[in-house]
Structure formats: structure tokens, C-alpha cells
Amino acid sequence: MQLKSEIRTQFTEELRLIPKWAYGVAVLVFVGVQILFATLVAIQKDAPSPPVRSLLGFFAGTIFACYFLLIVYVNRDAGRRGMNRLLWTVIAVVITHGLGIILYLVLRQPLQSLCPQCDAAVQGGFNYCPKCNYVLHPTCPHCQHALQGNDVYCPYCGGAIAATTTPLSSPQTAET
């Protein structure tokens, strides 16, 4: 008997942001575009043949449904990252041809995490918690750049690294 793998990809986790009702609306959008191509386009004088209309309706319906799901994703993801949900949703809708969505994906902030000491929301690149000054990542006592756990010397300033790094309120000075 095989065990079910509990490993999920990052893409699968991102898809979980989109609520189930949005998938239902996307299906309705897809079906609506199919009906539009089957009826309204067919009554035009120079309408394409039925197989071509079906193919065009399929592609147009897929594009509109995916566009709707991407707008819902932008709304949910902006809230998760502590950004203004309404502003980014409006940008994704108003700036057409998917450029608003691409703009969001390029300019979005990193995911926030929680401080292990005080549970405050902390942005990804922070070395210290802004609420309690807890050391989130080891830093150089000289230049405050982030370090790897096994560094002996700082790769940025060349300063010797002490055995343990402490918060900025009581910095250790390592002698070179």
C-alpha cells in the first residue's frame, strides 16, 4: 500500500488562495462566452463556420475565466502580504491586457512572517523584529549585513564574526 505524499508544490499552495466560489463564477464566465459565440456571433453576416466559432469560444472563454481568477488571486494575495487589496484589485482590472496583474506580480511585497518571540508581523528581509528587537537572522556586528550560519568572517566588510550575534541594543564588537 502506497502512502499519500503530503508534499505540495508552491503553485498548489498559491491556488488555494482562490476561493471555491470564484471557480464557480469562472465556469459561468466560460459558459457565458460559449453561449455568446454560439448565438450572437452566428447571426452576423460574415460569421465563421461553427467549428471555428466553437474553437474561438473555447479560447476566449478560457482567457476570460483565467483573467477573472487572476484578479481574485491578486485581491487575496495583496491582503495576505499586507498590501491594499482594493487598490491592487482596481489596478489589475483597470490596466488592461493583463498588464495590471503583471505589475502587481513584479511590485508585490514579500510574504510576512511572525516573530518567534512576540508574534508580530515581520517582513521577509528584516534582520530584527521591529517590536521586540529579537534577532531574526544572524548579522555582522560591524556592518549589520545578513550572514550565513557558518560564516567566520563577514563577506561584506571582512570583520570577524563573534560566536553569537546579539540584538542591536547590545552589540558585540569583535576585534579584527
Residue frames relative to the residue before (quaternion, step in Angstrom):
aa qw qx qy qz dx dy dz
M 1.0000 0.0000 0.0000 0.0000 0.00 0.00 0.00
Q 0.3067 -0.7602 0.5450 0.1760 3.57 -0.80 1.02
L 0.3927 -0.6913 0.5552 0.2442 3.50 -1.15 0.72
K 0.4880 -0.6508 0.4966 0.3030 3.52 -1.07 0.73
S 0.4104 -0.7147 0.5120 0.2422 3.55 -0.82 0.97
E 0.2784 -0.7779 0.5448 0.1435 3.55 -0.86 0.96
I 0.4721 0.6671 -0.4491 0.3610 3.58 1.27 0.10
R 0.0855 -0.7856 0.6125 0.0195 3.55 -0.84 1.04
T 0.4447 -0.6772 0.5103 0.2885 3.54 -1.06 0.69
Q 0.6327 -0.5287 0.3967 0.4034 3.53 -1.24 0.34
F 0.6150 0.5529 -0.3476 0.4419 3.59 1.05 -0.72
T 0.6420 0.5188 -0.3183 0.4663 3.58 1.00 -0.82
E 0.6507 0.5053 -0.3167 0.4700 3.58 0.98 -0.78
E 0.6474 0.5093 -0.3226 0.4662 3.58 1.02 -0.73
L 0.6378 0.5286 -0.3323 0.4510 3.60 1.03 -0.72
R 0.5997 0.5777 -0.3604 0.4205 3.59 1.14 -0.52
L 0.5340 0.6165 -0.4092 0.4091 3.61 1.24 -0.23
I 0.6567 0.5016 -0.3135 0.4678 3.57 1.08 -0.68
P 0.3778 -0.7503 0.4919 0.2288 3.62 -0.63 1.07
K 0.6641 -0.5351 0.3627 0.3754 3.54 -1.26 0.50
W 0.6262 0.5462 -0.3531 0.4300 3.60 1.00 -0.73
A 0.6206 0.5473 -0.3503 0.4389 3.61 1.09 -0.64
Y 0.6172 0.5199 -0.3478 0.4773 3.57 1.07 -0.66
G 0.6298 0.5315 -0.3280 0.4618 3.60 1.04 -0.74
V 0.6598 0.4854 -0.3085 0.4836 3.58 0.95 -0.83
A 0.6297 0.5342 -0.3372 0.4522 3.60 1.02 -0.75
V 0.6266 0.5122 -0.3350 0.4825 3.59 1.04 -0.70
L 0.6454 0.5106 -0.3212 0.4686 3.61 0.99 -0.79
V 0.6230 0.5221 -0.3348 0.4767 3.59 1.03 -0.75
F 0.6456 0.5233 -0.3153 0.4581 3.57 0.94 -0.91
V 0.6826 0.4748 -0.2841 0.4774 3.60 0.85 -0.96
G 0.6340 0.5389 -0.3309 0.4451 3.59 1.01 -0.77
V 0.6536 0.4878 -0.3142 0.4859 3.58 0.99 -0.77
Q 0.6062 0.5440 -0.3553 0.4586 3.61 1.04 -0.68
I 0.6653 0.4938 -0.2944 0.4762 3.58 0.92 -0.94
L 0.6253 0.5446 -0.3295 0.4516 3.58 1.00 -0.82
F 0.7066 0.4442 -0.2695 0.4803 3.58 0.84 -0.91
A 0.6662 0.5082 -0.3149 0.4458 3.60 1.02 -0.66
T 0.7821 0.3351 -0.1755 0.4952 3.62 0.99 -0.73
L 0.7787 0.3769 -0.2227 0.4494 3.60 0.46 -1.13
V 0.6639 0.4772 -0.3197 0.4789 3.58 0.96 -0.71
A 0.6277 0.5686 -0.3349 0.4130 3.60 1.07 -0.70
I 0.6875 0.4929 -0.3020 0.4396 3.64 1.04 -0.58
Q 0.5033 0.6269 -0.4452 0.3943 3.60 1.22 0.00
K 0.6235 -0.5771 0.3852 0.3602 3.56 -1.20 0.63
D 0.7988 0.2499 -0.1216 0.5336 3.57 0.83 -0.96
A 0.1665 0.8181 -0.5274 0.1578 3.58 0.98 0.89
P 0.4963 -0.6441 0.4802 0.3289 3.59 -1.03 0.67
S 0.6644 -0.5023 0.3685 0.4130 3.55 -1.27 0.28
P 0.6802 -0.5220 0.3221 0.4013 3.63 -1.14 0.49
P 0.6611 0.4840 -0.3535 0.4514 3.68 0.86 -0.68
V 0.6429 0.5096 -0.3220 0.4726 3.59 1.04 -0.76
R 0.6300 0.5206 -0.3322 0.4709 3.60 1.02 -0.79
S 0.6402 0.5224 -0.3265 0.4590 3.60 0.97 -0.79
L 0.6726 0.4928 -0.2934 0.4676 3.55 0.93 -0.90
L 0.6540 0.4987 -0.3065 0.4792 3.59 0.97 -0.84
G 0.6504 0.5125 -0.3126 0.4654 3.57 0.99 -0.81
F 0.6299 0.5322 -0.3328 0.4575 3.58 1.00 -0.77
F 0.7032 0.4585 -0.2760 0.4681 3.58 0.82 -0.99
A 0.6638 0.4931 -0.3127 0.4674 3.61 0.92 -0.84
G 0.6497 0.5171 -0.3148 0.4598 3.59 0.98 -0.81
T 0.6442 0.5153 -0.3146 0.4696 3.56 1.01 -0.82
I 0.6607 0.5069 -0.3097 0.4589 3.59 0.93 -0.88
F 0.6878 0.4755 -0.2938 0.4632 3.61 0.84 -0.91
A 0.6506 0.5084 -0.3208 0.4640 3.60 0.98 -0.78
C 0.6672 0.4829 -0.3019 0.4801 3.60 0.94 -0.84
Y 0.6166 0.5390 -0.3425 0.4604 3.59 1.05 -0.74
F 0.6417 0.5133 -0.3180 0.4728 3.59 0.98 -0.83
L 0.6685 0.4944 -0.3030 0.4656 3.60 0.91 -0.90
L 0.6404 0.5177 -0.3301 0.4613 3.60 1.03 -0.68
I 0.6297 0.5171 -0.3382 0.4709 3.59 1.05 -0.69
V 0.6391 0.4993 -0.3228 0.4879 3.60 1.00 -0.77
Y 0.6307 0.5319 -0.3314 0.4577 3.60 1.02 -0.78
V 0.6364 0.5201 -0.3316 0.4632 3.60 0.94 -0.86
N 0.6442 0.5271 -0.3223 0.4509 3.59 0.94 -0.87
R 0.7136 0.4500 -0.2635 0.4677 3.60 0.79 -0.98
D 0.6809 0.4975 -0.2962 0.4484 3.58 0.92 -0.89
A 0.6175 0.5357 -0.3513 0.4564 3.59 1.03 -0.69
G 0.6504 0.5026 -0.3167 0.4733 3.59 0.99 -0.75
R 0.6496 0.5213 -0.3127 0.4567 3.58 1.02 -0.80
R 0.7274 0.4192 -0.2344 0.4902 3.58 1.07 -0.68
G 0.5410 -0.6525 0.3888 0.3611 3.60 1.24 0.14
M 0.4881 0.6403 -0.4393 0.3985 3.58 1.19 0.50
N 0.6260 -0.5371 0.4077 0.3917 3.58 -1.28 0.28
R 0.3541 -0.7786 0.4837 0.1856 3.59 -0.36 1.27
L 0.6776 0.5005 -0.3021 0.4462 3.57 0.85 -0.96
L 0.6564 0.5244 -0.3147 0.4418 3.58 0.89 -0.92
W 0.7182 0.4405 -0.2670 0.4679 3.60 0.79 -0.95
T 0.6100 0.5259 -0.3625 0.4690 3.61 1.09 -0.53
V 0.6468 0.5024 -0.3156 0.4792 3.58 0.97 -0.83
I 0.6394 0.5139 -0.3300 0.4671 3.61 0.96 -0.80
A 0.6611 0.5096 -0.3086 0.4561 3.59 0.94 -0.87
V 0.6912 0.4580 -0.2816 0.4830 3.61 1.06 -0.68
V 0.7252 0.4728 -0.2578 0.4290 3.59 0.80 -1.02
I 0.6995 0.3870 -0.2701 0.5367 3.60 0.91 -0.81
T 0.2766 -0.8462 0.4420 0.1096 3.51 -0.13 1.39
H 0.7686 0.3870 -0.3053 0.4078 3.51 -1.47 0.01
G 0.6589 -0.5393 0.3068 0.4253 3.58 1.11 0.59
L 0.4623 0.6998 -0.4467 0.3114 3.60 1.22 -0.03
G 0.6074 0.5487 -0.3539 0.4525 3.60 1.11 -0.60
I 0.6517 0.4983 -0.3063 0.4829 3.56 1.06 -0.78
I 0.6430 0.5014 -0.3207 0.4820 3.58 0.98 -0.81
L 0.6217 0.5392 -0.3316 0.4614 3.59 1.01 -0.79
Y 0.6491 0.5044 -0.3151 0.4743 3.57 0.97 -0.83
L 0.6815 0.5010 -0.3006 0.4407 3.59 0.83 -0.95
V 0.6624 0.4860 -0.3088 0.4792 3.59 1.10 -0.61
L 0.7930 0.3650 -0.1658 0.4587 3.59 0.88 -0.93
R 0.4584 0.7079 -0.4531 0.2889 3.61 1.18 -0.08
Q 0.5108 -0.6503 0.4836 0.2870 3.51 -1.19 0.71
P 0.5724 -0.5754 0.4314 0.3939 3.59 -1.17 0.41
L 0.6328 -0.5335 0.4002 0.3934 3.55 -1.26 0.42
Q 0.3918 -0.7009 0.5437 0.2441 3.53 -1.09 0.72
S 0.1628 -0.7564 0.6229 0.1151 3.53 -1.20 0.59
L 0.4944 -0.6508 0.4854 0.3105 3.55 -1.27 0.13
C 0.4920 -0.6308 0.5132 0.3109 3.55 -1.09 0.76
P 0.4588 -0.7057 0.4584 0.2852 3.63 -0.80 0.91
Q 0.6881 0.4914 -0.2872 0.4501 3.59 1.16 -0.49
C 0.8408 0.1599 -0.0545 0.5144 3.60 0.76 -1.00
D 0.4150 -0.7440 0.4299 0.2989 3.65 1.30 -0.01
A 0.3697 0.7055 -0.5151 0.3166 3.60 1.10 0.64
A 0.5214 -0.6198 0.4796 0.3378 3.59 -1.15 0.59
V 0.0420 -0.8019 0.5948 -0.0386 3.55 -0.79 1.10
Q 0.4397 -0.6882 0.5090 0.2719 3.58 -0.94 0.87
G 0.6970 -0.5535 0.2925 0.3496 3.52 -1.17 0.70
G 0.7570 0.4224 -0.2320 0.4414 3.62 0.85 -0.82
F 0.4782 0.6886 -0.4412 0.3202 3.59 1.22 -0.05
N 0.3330 -0.7300 0.5633 0.1973 3.56 -1.10 0.76
Y 0.7751 0.2003 -0.1004 0.5907 3.58 1.18 -0.58
C 0.5040 -0.6157 0.5064 0.3323 3.55 -1.17 0.58
P 0.4166 -0.7310 0.4759 0.2562 3.62 -0.78 0.94
K 0.6614 0.5101 -0.3110 0.4534 3.63 1.20 -0.30
C 0.8416 0.1504 -0.0442 0.5168 3.60 0.81 -0.97
N 0.4484 -0.7229 0.4252 0.3091 3.62 1.31 0.09
Y 0.3098 0.7528 -0.5162 0.2662 3.60 1.15 0.58
V 0.4420 -0.6861 0.5102 0.2713 3.60 -0.96 0.85
L 0.2110 -0.8004 0.5543 0.0873 3.56 -0.52 1.23
H 0.7735 0.0626 -0.0118 0.6306 3.57 1.12 -0.74
P 0.5172 -0.6215 0.4628 0.3634 3.60 -1.02 0.61
T 0.0903 -0.8003 0.5925 0.0162 3.57 -0.98 0.89
C 0.5807 -0.5640 0.4602 0.3646 3.51 -1.29 0.43
P 0.4344 -0.7092 0.4812 0.2770 3.62 -0.84 0.87
H 0.6647 0.5115 -0.3092 0.4483 3.61 1.21 -0.34
C 0.8378 0.1705 -0.0492 0.5163 3.57 0.72 -1.10
Q 0.4091 -0.7597 0.4182 0.2839 3.61 1.34 -0.04
H 0.3923 0.6873 -0.5137 0.3314 3.64 1.12 0.52
A 0.5608 -0.6021 0.4493 0.3479 3.56 -1.17 0.61
L 0.1982 -0.7864 0.5804 0.0738 3.55 -1.08 0.84
Q 0.4807 -0.5928 0.5461 0.3454 3.51 -1.35 0.24
G 0.6544 -0.5641 0.3426 0.3690 3.57 -1.15 0.51
N 0.7686 0.3639 -0.1975 0.4876 3.60 1.07 -0.61
D 0.3856 0.7285 -0.4858 0.2908 3.64 1.18 0.30
V 0.2632 -0.7452 0.5941 0.1500 3.54 -1.05 0.85
Y 0.7686 0.1495 -0.0789 0.6170 3.55 1.16 -0.73
C 0.5367 -0.6221 0.4631 0.3322 3.56 -1.12 0.67
P 0.3897 -0.7344 0.4997 0.2429 3.63 -0.78 0.95
Y 0.6591 0.5183 -0.3078 0.4497 3.62 1.23 -0.25
C 0.8222 0.1681 -0.0753 0.5386 3.60 0.85 -0.93
G 0.4739 -0.7040 0.4199 0.3219 3.60 1.22 -0.20
G 0.4487 0.7028 -0.4462 0.3250 3.59 1.26 0.10
A 0.5294 -0.6183 0.4764 0.3325 3.53 -1.18 0.65
I 0.3301 -0.7413 0.5579 0.1742 3.54 -1.06 0.83
A 0.4200 -0.6857 0.5354 0.2584 3.55 -0.93 0.92
A 0.6808 -0.4941 0.3446 0.4167 3.60 -1.22 0.32
T 0.7892 0.0755 -0.0392 0.6082 3.59 0.99 -0.78
T 0.2944 -0.7306 0.5848 0.1938 3.54 -1.09 0.68
T 0.2141 -0.7819 0.5791 0.0855 3.54 -1.07 0.80
P 0.6783 -0.4950 0.3445 0.4198 3.59 -1.24 0.27
L 0.6765 -0.5107 0.3569 0.3926 3.56 -1.29 0.38
S 0.6038 0.5863 -0.3755 0.3881 3.59 1.04 -0.58
S 0.7894 0.0956 -0.0803 0.6011 3.60 1.14 -0.45
P 0.0341 -0.8507 0.5245 0.0088 3.60 0.45 1.19
Q 0.3499 -0.6900 0.5865 0.2397 3.52 -1.18 0.64
T 0.2144 -0.7563 0.5983 0.1548 3.55 -1.02 0.69
A 0.2046 -0.7733 0.5918 0.0996 3.52 -0.68 1.11
E 0.3542 -0.7430 0.5268 0.2122 3.55 -0.85 0.90
T 0.3028 -0.7706 0.5387 0.1562 3.52 -0.95 0.92
